[in-house]
Amino acid sequence: MGRLELKLLVVLVLLTVVPLAVVYFLASPVFERALTVGGLNPAIEGALTDAVDVYGAFIMAEKQRQAATAGRLAESRGLVSAATKGPAVTTAWLQQQMTDPRVLAIELVPPQGGVAITVRAQDDDLERWRTRTMELTLEGVPGYGEMRFTYGIERAFLERFQRMDREVITPFTAMETYREELVSDLALRFMVPLTAALAFAALIAVVVGRRTTRRLLHLRDGMKAVAAGQLDAHVTPRGHDEVAELAHGFNEMAHRLRESQARVAYLTRVSAWQGIARRLAHEIKNPLTPILLSVQQAHGSYEGADARHLGVLETTREIVEQEVRTLERLVDNFSRFAQLPEPDRKACDLVALVRDLLKSHPEIEGLGAELPETPVVAEVDRDLLRQALTNVIKNAHEAVGGAEGDPEVTVTVLQAGDVVTLRIDDNGPGVDPDDRDRVFEPYVTGKTDGTGLGLAIVKKVVLDHGGRIEVTESPLGGARFSVILPRVVGSAADSI
């Protein structure tokens, strides 16, 4: 266990144990005071008793009021007058009497089973409470023997009192009987969940703390490996927090360091090869002209009649001239490779560059492009990049020369984020995965008459532009060379 992990564990345990100990010693007095001040005290008991008395008095007063209302209505002269005019008038008169919001229904019942008249309220918020029946004399209300008067009370009022009785009065009465036991029970019920919660929180904190510290330890080990020169060190990111972001950043840093080291190593090797190529070009080029002139002079100065000897001279001259031309081409390649300048980068539309490049090589059969409609701008040395793309295209053209079917070489320009990509696909035999890194090394070639400098020049130009080049398998069946360059930003793009 590392020191950081041990420190975190100690801090997390203290943060859970100390509060639990404090709460344990203070819980019982707090509960005792809470029950005395806000719970079981005479003032609350008196208030609850008064509430019950008020409710009973209200119910009794309401019953008496509704009974008096029913009696007055049964003895009303208006009822007698309406009854003599028929059921319609009686019904209308009864509707006018439904002014009390607590009256649910008024019904006039004939003495011998005739048709009753019933008037009901539309309020659904009342709870049916009681129906009071008032007897009517035949002389009083013609055709009817009794009146049934139904009234109610607000459902919300009843529910509130019932809820108060269920949730307050009954529990309070029960609590008063075992007050002393209640304090201990409340303290126990509080402390057990609190203890369990704090223990669970401590366990989670320990687990999370250990996981976090272990991730940091893995990150530390990766940094030590990089510091020791192991640039292929990798840390597996876990989670989605800042530590995971730090791991991703470390992996990206290690990747960039590997790329930077590979770039520096390649450019160092190329620089050394450029020096060798410069000296070779100088050493080879100087004797070529004297050799050629000497052979031509020997051939031209012979005046003899020996046909055999003349044939030997003629053959010798042709061979020397042919080989000198081959050496001159080789010297030219060495010179171009040795004298690659530093790129003079300016804003350039790569789409226009590819279009011009395709127009310059009509002799390449099957050469085409997939280009966007809008310009794709990057800061490049137009001449150097054009030379590099020409080398790749010619290399692809030579590769598809022996392929079955029609040759096909396609140049694609893509733009994504901060980079632009130029892809050259062909339908040739492709590049073996084991040789995809070696093809860019100077003087490595698979052609009998090649120098192995074309792709080396391409990679040198791409690296000097701050980009990279990759070789993969093409959807066309051959090789795909991807030149990836940084995009232009700011005003340089606006000048195109």
C-alpha positions as CSV (number, residue, x, y, z in Angstrom):
1,M,0.0,0.0,0.0
2,G,1.4,3.4,-1.0
3,R,1.8,6.3,1.3
4,L,-0.9,8.3,-0.5
5,E,-3.4,5.4,-0.3
6,L,-2.6,5.0,3.4
7,K,-3.2,8.7,4.1
8,L,-6.5,8.7,2.2
9,L,-7.7,5.7,4.1
10,V,-6.9,7.2,7.5
11,V,-8.6,10.5,6.6
12,L,-11.7,8.7,5.3
13,V,-12.0,6.5,8.4
14,L,-11.6,9.5,10.7
15,L,-14.3,11.4,8.8
16,T,-16.8,8.6,9.5
17,V,-15.9,7.5,13.0
18,V,-15.6,10.9,14.7
19,P,-19.1,12.1,13.7
20,L,-20.6,8.8,14.7
21,A,-19.0,9.0,18.2
22,V,-20.2,12.6,18.7
23,V,-23.8,11.7,17.7
24,Y,-23.8,8.7,20.0
25,F,-23.1,10.8,23.1
26,L,-25.5,13.6,22.2
27,A,-28.4,11.6,20.8
28,S,-30.3,10.8,24.0
29,P,-30.4,14.3,25.5
30,V,-31.5,15.7,22.2
31,F,-34.4,13.3,21.9
32,E,-35.4,13.9,25.5
33,R,-35.5,17.6,24.9
34,A,-37.3,17.2,21.6
35,L,-40.1,15.2,23.2
36,T,-40.5,17.6,26.0
37,V,-40.4,20.9,24.0
38,G,-42.1,19.9,20.8
39,G,-43.8,16.7,21.5
40,L,-45.3,15.3,24.8
41,N,-46.1,18.4,26.8
42,P,-49.3,19.7,28.5
43,A,-49.9,22.5,26.1
44,I,-50.1,20.2,23.1
45,E,-52.3,17.8,24.9
46,G,-54.7,20.6,25.9
47,A,-54.7,21.9,22.3
48,L,-55.6,18.4,21.0
49,T,-58.4,18.1,23.6
50,D,-59.8,21.5,22.6
51,A,-59.7,20.5,19.0
52,V,-61.9,17.4,19.7
53,D,-64.3,19.5,21.8
54,V,-64.6,22.1,19.1
55,Y,-65.3,19.4,16.5
56,G,-68.0,17.9,18.7
57,A,-69.6,21.3,19.4
58,F,-69.5,22.1,15.6
59,I,-71.3,18.8,14.7
60,M,-74.0,19.3,17.3
61,A,-74.6,22.9,16.3
62,E,-74.8,21.9,12.6
63,K,-77.3,19.1,13.3
64,Q,-79.5,21.6,15.2
65,R,-79.3,24.2,12.5
66,Q,-80.3,21.7,9.8
67,A,-83.2,20.3,11.9
68,A,-84.5,23.9,12.3
69,T,-84.2,24.5,8.6
70,A,-86.1,21.4,7.7
71,G,-88.8,22.2,10.2
72,R,-89.3,25.7,8.8
73,L,-89.4,24.4,5.3
74,A,-92.0,21.8,6.2
75,E,-94.3,24.4,7.7
76,S,-93.7,27.0,5.0
77,R,-96.8,28.6,3.4
78,G,-94.8,28.8,0.2
79,L,-94.6,25.0,0.0
80,V,-98.4,24.7,0.5
81,S,-99.0,27.3,-2.3
82,A,-96.6,25.6,-4.7
83,A,-98.0,22.1,-4.1
84,T,-101.5,23.3,-5.0
85,K,-100.1,24.5,-8.4
86,G,-98.7,21.2,-9.5
87,P,-95.4,19.2,-9.6
88,A,-93.6,21.7,-11.9
89,V,-94.2,24.7,-9.7
90,T,-93.4,22.6,-6.6
91,T,-90.1,21.5,-8.1
92,A,-89.1,25.0,-9.0
93,W,-90.0,26.3,-5.5
94,L,-87.9,23.6,-3.9
95,Q,-85.0,24.5,-6.2
96,Q,-85.1,28.0,-4.8
97,Q,-84.8,26.7,-1.3
98,M,-81.4,24.9,-2.1
99,T,-79.5,28.0,-1.0
100,D,-77.7,26.3,1.9
101,P,-74.4,24.8,0.5
102,R,-74.7,21.8,2.9
103,V,-78.2,20.7,1.7
104,L,-77.9,17.7,-0.5
105,A,-81.5,16.8,-1.4
106,I,-85.2,17.7,-0.6
107,E,-87.9,15.1,-1.4
108,L,-91.7,15.2,-1.1
109,V,-93.2,11.7,-0.8
110,P,-96.9,11.0,-1.5
111,P,-98.7,9.1,1.2
112,Q,-99.8,6.1,-0.9
113,G,-96.9,5.5,-3.3
114,G,-97.4,8.2,-5.8
115,V,-94.7,10.0,-7.8
116,A,-92.3,11.8,-5.5
117,I,-90.7,15.1,-6.2
118,T,-86.9,15.2,-5.6
119,V,-84.5,18.1,-5.9
120,R,-80.7,17.4,-5.5
121,A,-77.7,19.6,-5.2
122,Q,-74.9,19.5,-7.7
123,D,-72.0,19.8,-5.3
124,D,-69.8,16.6,-5.1
125,D,-67.6,17.9,-2.3
126,L,-70.2,17.1,0.4
127,E,-70.2,13.9,2.4
128,R,-73.8,12.5,2.9
129,W,-74.4,12.9,6.6
130,R,-78.1,12.5,7.6
131,T,-81.6,12.5,6.2
132,R,-84.3,14.0,8.4
133,T,-87.9,13.0,7.6
134,M,-90.7,15.5,8.4
135,E,-94.3,14.4,8.4
136,L,-96.7,16.6,6.4
137,T,-100.5,16.7,7.0
138,L,-102.7,16.2,4.0
139,E,-104.3,19.5,4.7
140,G,-101.0,21.3,4.9
141,V,-99.3,20.1,1.6
142,P,-101.9,18.7,-0.7
143,G,-100.9,15.3,-2.2
144,Y,-97.8,14.7,-0.1
145,G,-97.4,12.9,3.3
146,E,-93.8,13.6,4.3
147,M,-90.7,15.6,3.4
148,R,-87.2,14.0,3.5
149,F,-84.4,16.6,4.1
150,T,-80.9,15.3,3.4
151,Y,-77.9,17.4,4.4
152,G,-74.1,16.8,4.6
153,I,-70.8,18.3,5.5
154,E,-67.7,19.1,3.5
155,R,-65.7,16.0,2.7
156,A,-62.4,17.9,3.1
157,F,-63.4,19.0,6.6
158,L,-64.2,15.4,7.6
159,E,-61.0,14.0,6.1
160,R,-58.9,16.7,7.8
161,F,-60.3,15.8,11.2
162,Q,-60.1,12.1,10.6
163,R,-56.5,12.5,9.4
164,M,-55.7,14.5,12.6
165,D,-57.3,11.9,14.7
166,R,-55.5,9.1,12.9
167,E,-52.1,10.7,12.6
168,V,-51.9,13.0,15.7
169,I,-54.4,12.4,18.4
170,T,-54.3,8.6,18.5
171,P,-50.4,8.4,18.3
172,F,-50.0,11.2,20.8
173,T,-52.3,9.3,23.3
174,A,-50.3,6.1,22.7
175,M,-47.0,7.9,23.1
176,E,-47.9,9.4,26.5
177,T,-48.3,5.9,28.0
178,Y,-44.6,4.9,27.5
179,R,-42.8,8.2,27.4
180,E,-39.6,6.9,29.1
181,E,-39.3,4.0,26.8
182,L,-39.8,6.2,23.8
183,V,-36.6,8.2,24.3
184,S,-34.5,5.1,24.3
185,D,-36.4,3.6,21.3
186,L,-35.9,6.8,19.3
187,A,-32.2,7.0,20.1
188,L,-31.8,3.3,19.1
189,R,-33.8,3.7,15.9
190,F,-31.8,6.8,15.0
191,M,-28.4,5.4,15.9
192,V,-28.7,2.0,14.1
193,P,-29.4,3.4,10.7
194,L,-26.9,6.2,11.2
195,T,-24.3,3.7,12.2
196,A,-25.1,1.5,9.2
197,A,-25.1,4.5,6.9
198,L,-21.8,5.8,8.1
199,A,-20.3,2.3,8.0
200,F,-21.5,1.9,4.4
201,A,-20.2,5.4,3.5
202,A,-16.8,4.5,5.1
203,L,-16.7,1.2,3.1
204,I,-17.6,3.0,-0.2
205,A,-15.0,5.7,0.6
206,V,-12.3,3.1,1.3
207,V,-13.1,1.3,-1.9
208,V,-13.3,4.5,-4.0
209,G,-10.1,5.8,-2.3
210,R,-8.2,2.7,-3.0
211,R,-9.3,2.5,-6.6
212,T,-8.4,6.1,-7.1
213,T,-5.0,5.8,-5.5
214,R,-4.3,2.6,-7.5
215,R,-5.1,4.4,-10.7
216,L,-2.7,7.2,-9.7
217,L,0.0,4.6,-8.9
218,H,-0.4,3.0,-12.3
219,L,-0.1,6.5,-13.8
220,R,3.0,7.1,-11.7
221,D,4.5,3.8,-12.9
222,G,3.8,4.8,-16.5
223,M,5.5,8.2,-16.0
224,K,8.5,6.4,-14.6
225,A,8.6,4.1,-17.6
226,V,8.5,7.1,-20.0
227,A,11.2,8.8,-18.0
228,A,13.3,5.7,-18.3
229,G,13.0,5.8,-22.1
230,Q,10.1,3.3,-22.6
231,L,8.0,5.5,-24.8
232,D,5.6,2.6,-25.6
233,A,4.3,2.7,-22.0
234,H,0.5,2.8,-21.8
235,V,-1.9,3.4,-18.9
236,T,-5.4,1.9,-19.2
237,P,-8.0,4.6,-18.5
238,R,-10.7,3.6,-16.1
239,G,-13.8,5.6,-15.4
240,H,-14.9,9.0,-16.7
241,D,-13.4,11.4,-14.1
242,E,-10.4,13.7,-14.0
243,V,-8.0,10.7,-13.3
244,A,-9.3,9.0,-16.4
245,E,-8.7,12.2,-18.4
246,L,-5.2,12.4,-16.9
247,A,-4.6,8.8,-18.1
248,H,-5.8,9.7,-21.6
249,G,-3.6,12.8,-21.5
250,F,-0.6,10.7,-20.5
251,N,-1.2,8.2,-23.3
252,E,-1.5,11.0,-25.8
253,M,1.7,12.5,-24.4
254,A,3.5,9.2,-24.7
255,H,2.1,8.7,-28.3
256,R,3.3,12.2,-29.3
257,L,6.7,11.5,-27.7
258,R,7.0,8.3,-29.7
259,E,6.0,10.1,-32.9
260,S,8.4,12.9,-32.1
261,Q,11.2,10.5,-31.4
262,A,10.5,8.6,-34.6
263,R,10.3,11.8,-36.5
264,V,13.6,13.0,-35.1
265,A,15.3,9.6,-35.7
266,Y,14.0,9.4,-39.3
267,L,15.1,13.0,-40.1
268,T,18.5,12.3,-38.5
269,R,18.9,9.2,-40.7
270,V,17.7,11.1,-43.8
271,S,20.1,13.9,-43.0
272,A,23.0,11.4,-42.8
273,W,21.8,9.8,-46.1
274,Q,21.6,13.2,-47.7
275,G,25.2,13.9,-46.8
276,I,26.2,10.5,-48.3
277,A,24.1,11.2,-51.4
278,R,25.7,14.6,-51.8
279,R,29.2,13.1,-51.7
280,L,28.2,10.2,-54.0
281,A,26.7,12.6,-56.5
282,H,29.9,14.7,-56.5
283,E,32.2,11.7,-56.7
284,I,30.2,9.9,-59.5
285,K,29.4,13.0,-61.6
286,N,32.9,14.2,-62.0
287,P,34.4,11.2,-63.9
288,L,31.3,10.6,-66.0
289,T,32.1,13.2,-68.7
290,P,35.8,12.2,-69.1
291,I,34.8,8.5,-69.4
292,L,32.2,9.2,-72.0
293,L,34.5,11.5,-74.0
294,S,37.3,9.0,-73.9
295,V,35.2,6.2,-75.2
296,Q,33.7,8.4,-77.9
297,Q,37.2,9.6,-78.9
298,A,38.5,6.0,-79.0
299,H,35.6,5.0,-81.2
300,G,36.0,8.0,-83.6
301,S,39.8,7.8,-83.9
302,Y,39.9,4.2,-85.2
303,E,40.7,4.2,-89.0
304,G,41.4,0.6,-89.5
305,A,39.6,-1.8,-91.7
306,D,39.1,-4.5,-89.1
307,A,35.4,-5.0,-89.0
308,R,35.5,-7.1,-85.9
309,H,37.5,-4.5,-84.0
310,L,35.2,-1.8,-85.2
311,G,32.2,-3.8,-83.9
312,V,33.8,-4.1,-80.5
313,L,34.4,-0.4,-80.3
314,E,30.8,0.3,-81.4
315,T,29.4,-2.0,-78.8
316,T,31.6,-0.6,-76.1
317,R,30.6,3.0,-77.0
318,E,26.9,2.1,-76.8
319,I,27.2,0.3,-73.5
320,V,29.3,3.1,-71.9
321,E,26.8,5.8,-73.2
322,Q,23.8,3.8,-71.8
323,E,25.5,3.2,-68.4
324,V,26.6,6.9,-68.2
325,R,23.0,8.0,-68.8
326,T,21.9,5.6,-66.1
327,L,24.5,7.0,-63.7
328,E,23.5,10.5,-64.6
329,R,19.9,9.8,-63.7
330,L,21.1,8.3,-60.5
331,V,23.2,11.3,-59.8
332,D,20.2,13.6,-60.5
333,N,18.2,11.6,-58.0
334,F,21.0,11.8,-55.4
335,S,21.3,15.5,-56.0
336,R,17.5,16.2,-55.6
337,F,17.5,14.1,-52.5
338,A,20.6,15.8,-51.0
339,Q,19.4,19.3,-51.8
340,L,15.8,19.2,-50.5
341,P,15.2,22.7,-49.2
342,E,13.2,23.7,-46.0
343,P,9.6,24.3,-46.9
344,D,8.4,27.8,-47.5
345,R,4.9,27.4,-46.3
346,K,2.1,29.6,-47.6
347,A,-1.7,29.2,-47.7
348,C,-2.6,26.9,-50.6
349,D,-5.8,25.4,-51.9
350,L,-5.1,21.7,-52.0
351,V,-8.1,21.0,-54.2
352,A,-6.7,23.3,-56.9
353,L,-3.2,21.8,-56.4
354,V,-4.6,18.3,-57.1
355,R,-6.5,19.4,-60.1
356,D,-3.4,21.0,-61.6
357,L,-1.4,17.9,-60.8
358,L,-3.8,15.7,-62.6
359,K,-3.8,17.9,-65.7
360,S,0.0,17.7,-65.7
361,H,0.0,13.9,-66.1
362,P,-2.4,12.9,-68.8
363,E,0.0,10.0,-69.7
364,I,-1.0,8.2,-66.4
365,E,-3.9,5.9,-67.4
366,G,-6.7,5.6,-64.8
367,L,-5.7,8.6,-62.8
368,G,-8.7,10.4,-61.2
369,A,-9.7,12.3,-58.1
370,E,-12.5,12.7,-55.6
371,L,-12.5,16.4,-54.6
372,P,-14.8,18.5,-52.5
373,E,-16.6,21.5,-54.0
374,T,-15.2,24.0,-51.6
375,P,-11.4,24.9,-51.2
376,V,-9.4,23.0,-48.6
377,V,-6.7,25.3,-47.4
378,A,-3.4,24.4,-45.7
379,E,-0.1,26.2,-45.2
380,V,2.3,24.2,-47.4
381,D,5.2,24.7,-49.7
382,R,3.3,24.2,-53.0
383,D,6.3,23.0,-55.0
384,L,7.6,20.6,-52.5
385,L,4.2,19.1,-51.8
386,R,3.5,18.8,-55.5
387,Q,6.8,16.9,-55.9
388,A,5.9,14.6,-53.0
389,L,2.4,13.8,-54.4
390,T,3.9,13.3,-57.9
391,N,6.3,10.7,-56.4
392,V,3.5,8.9,-54.7
393,I,1.3,9.0,-57.9
394,K,4.1,7.7,-60.1
395,N,4.9,5.0,-57.6
396,A,1.2,3.9,-57.6
397,H,1.1,4.1,-61.4
398,E,4.1,1.8,-61.6
399,A,2.5,-0.6,-59.1
400,V,-0.7,-1.0,-61.1
401,G,1.2,-1.6,-64.4
402,G,1.0,-5.3,-63.9
403,A,-2.4,-5.5,-62.3
404,E,-5.3,-7.4,-63.8
405,G,-8.1,-5.2,-65.3
406,D,-8.0,-1.5,-65.9
407,P,-5.4,0.5,-63.9
408,E,-6.9,2.8,-61.3
409,V,-5.2,5.5,-59.2
410,T,-7.5,7.9,-57.2
411,V,-6.5,11.0,-55.3
412,T,-8.9,12.1,-52.5
413,V,-8.8,15.3,-50.5
414,L,-10.5,15.3,-47.1
415,Q,-10.9,17.8,-44.3
416,A,-11.7,16.9,-40.7
417,G,-11.1,19.0,-37.6
418,D,-7.6,20.5,-37.5
419,V,-6.1,18.3,-40.3
420,V,-6.4,17.7,-44.0
421,T,-5.8,14.3,-45.6
422,L,-4.7,13.5,-49.1
423,R,-5.2,9.9,-50.0
424,I,-3.8,8.1,-53.0
425,D,-5.4,4.7,-53.7
426,D,-4.5,2.2,-56.3
427,N,-5.6,-1.3,-57.4
428,G,-2.1,-2.7,-57.6
429,P,-0.7,-5.5,-55.5
430,G,-0.4,-3.4,-52.4
431,V,2.3,-3.2,-49.8
432,D,3.0,-6.1,-47.4
433,P,2.3,-5.1,-43.8
434,D,5.8,-6.0,-42.8
435,D,7.2,-3.6,-45.3
436,R,5.0,-0.6,-44.7
437,D,7.5,1.1,-42.5
438,R,10.5,0.2,-44.5
439,V,9.2,1.6,-47.8
440,F,10.1,5.1,-46.7
441,E,13.7,4.3,-45.8
442,P,16.3,5.6,-48.3
443,Y,17.6,3.2,-50.9
444,V,14.9,0.6,-50.0
445,T,13.1,-0.4,-53.2
446,G,11.4,-3.3,-54.8
447,K,12.0,-2.2,-58.4
448,T,15.0,-3.5,-60.3
449,D,15.9,0.0,-61.6
450,G,14.8,2.1,-58.6
451,T,16.9,4.1,-56.2
452,G,14.6,3.9,-53.2
453,L,14.6,7.7,-52.9
454,G,11.1,8.6,-54.1
455,L,9.2,7.7,-51.0
456,A,12.0,8.8,-48.7
457,I,11.7,12.3,-50.3
458,V,7.9,12.1,-49.8
459,K,8.2,11.4,-46.1
460,K,10.9,14.0,-45.6
461,V,8.7,16.6,-47.2
462,V,5.6,15.6,-45.1
463,L,7.6,15.6,-41.8
464,D,9.0,19.0,-42.6
465,H,5.4,20.2,-42.9
466,G,4.6,18.9,-39.4
467,G,2.5,16.0,-40.8
468,R,2.7,12.3,-41.2
469,I,2.3,9.7,-43.9
470,E,0.7,6.2,-43.5
471,V,0.4,3.1,-45.7
472,T,-2.6,0.9,-45.4
473,E,-4.7,-1.4,-47.5
474,S,-6.9,0.4,-50.1
475,P,-10.6,-0.4,-50.8
476,L,-9.5,-0.7,-54.4
477,G,-7.4,-3.7,-53.5
478,G,-4.0,-2.2,-53.6
479,A,-2.2,0.3,-51.4
480,R,-3.4,3.5,-49.8
481,F,-0.9,6.3,-49.0
482,S,-2.4,8.9,-46.6
483,V,-0.7,12.2,-46.3
484,I,-2.0,14.0,-43.2
485,L,-1.2,17.7,-42.8
486,P,-2.2,20.4,-40.2
487,R,-4.9,22.8,-41.5
488,V,-4.5,26.5,-41.9
489,V,-6.2,28.8,-39.4
490,G,-7.1,32.5,-39.3
491,S,-6.6,35.0,-42.1
492,A,-4.5,32.7,-44.3
493,A,-7.7,30.8,-45.3
494,D,-9.4,34.0,-46.1
495,S,-6.8,35.0,-48.6
496,I,-7.5,32.1,-50.9
